[in-house]
């Protein structure tokens, strides 16, 4: 099944500037090669305030996303230390 990729507006404006260039490339490849093909297989479901969302682990960084029909919506990309707290405020 082919998915259409959508990003939250703050990802390109804020999130990517905080991530080193080499990690940006790894994250981009992981999204294209894994998430767009089988998001349910590669991502893990989240709990509590982010129930219904999933995460993809890429080194110390996480991609928080949700599958909505044929759309794959990415809400937050960030370091594992603060990504969940920031994602909670972004998805509300």
C-alpha positions as CSV (number, residue, x, y, z in Angstrom):
1,X,0.0,0.0,0.0
2,X,1.4,3.4,-0.9
3,X,1.1,6.2,1.6
4,X,1.1,9.9,1.1
5,X,3.5,11.7,3.4
6,X,2.5,14.8,5.2
7,X,4.5,16.9,7.7
8,X,3.4,19.1,10.5
9,X,4.4,22.7,9.6
10,X,6.9,23.1,12.5
11,X,9.1,20.2,11.4
12,X,10.7,22.1,8.5
13,X,10.7,25.4,10.4
14,X,12.0,24.2,13.8
15,X,12.8,20.5,14.2
16,X,15.3,20.0,11.4
17,X,17.5,22.9,12.5
18,X,18.3,21.2,15.8
19,X,19.4,17.9,14.2
20,X,22.9,17.4,12.8
21,X,23.0,17.0,9.0
22,X,24.2,13.4,9.0
23,X,21.3,12.4,11.2
24,X,18.9,14.3,9.0
25,X,19.9,12.1,6.1
26,X,19.5,8.9,8.1
27,X,16.0,10.0,9.3
28,X,15.0,10.9,5.7
29,X,16.1,7.5,4.5
30,X,14.3,5.7,7.3
31,X,11.1,7.5,6.5
32,X,11.3,6.8,2.8
33,X,12.5,3.2,3.0
34,X,10.6,2.0,6.1
35,X,7.7,4.2,7.0
36,X,6.3,4.8,3.6
37,X,6.3,1.1,2.8
38,X,5.1,-0.5,6.1
39,X,4.5,2.0,8.9
40,X,2.8,-0.6,11.1
41,X,5.7,-3.0,10.9
42,X,8.5,-0.6,11.6
43,X,6.9,1.8,14.1
44,X,5.9,1.0,17.7
45,X,2.6,2.2,19.2
46,X,2.8,4.9,21.9
47,X,0.9,5.0,25.2
48,X,-0.7,7.6,27.5
49,X,-1.0,11.1,26.0
50,X,0.2,9.9,22.6
51,X,-2.1,6.9,22.3
52,X,-3.0,6.3,18.7
53,X,0.4,7.6,17.5
54,X,3.5,5.6,16.7
55,X,7.3,6.1,16.9
56,X,10.2,5.2,14.6
57,X,13.6,4.9,16.3
58,X,16.6,6.2,14.3
59,X,19.6,6.2,16.6
60,X,18.9,8.6,19.5
61,X,16.2,10.4,17.5
62,X,12.5,9.5,17.2
63,X,9.9,10.2,14.5
64,X,6.4,10.6,16.0
65,X,3.7,9.9,13.4
66,X,0.1,8.7,12.8
67,X,-1.3,6.7,10.0
68,X,-4.6,8.2,8.8
69,X,-6.0,6.1,6.0
70,X,-3.6,6.4,3.2
71,X,-1.9,9.5,4.8
72,X,1.2,9.2,7.0
73,X,1.3,12.3,9.1
74,X,4.6,13.1,10.9
75,X,4.1,15.4,13.9
76,X,7.5,15.6,15.5
77,X,11.2,14.6,14.9
78,X,13.6,15.1,17.8
79,X,16.0,13.7,20.3
80,X,14.6,10.9,22.5
81,X,15.2,13.0,25.6
82,X,12.5,15.6,24.9
83,X,10.6,14.4,21.8
84,X,7.6,12.9,23.7
85,X,6.9,16.0,25.8
86,X,7.2,18.2,22.8
87,X,5.0,15.9,20.7
88,X,2.2,15.9,23.3
89,X,2.0,19.7,23.1
90,X,2.1,19.6,19.3
91,X,-0.7,17.1,18.7
92,X,-3.2,18.9,20.9
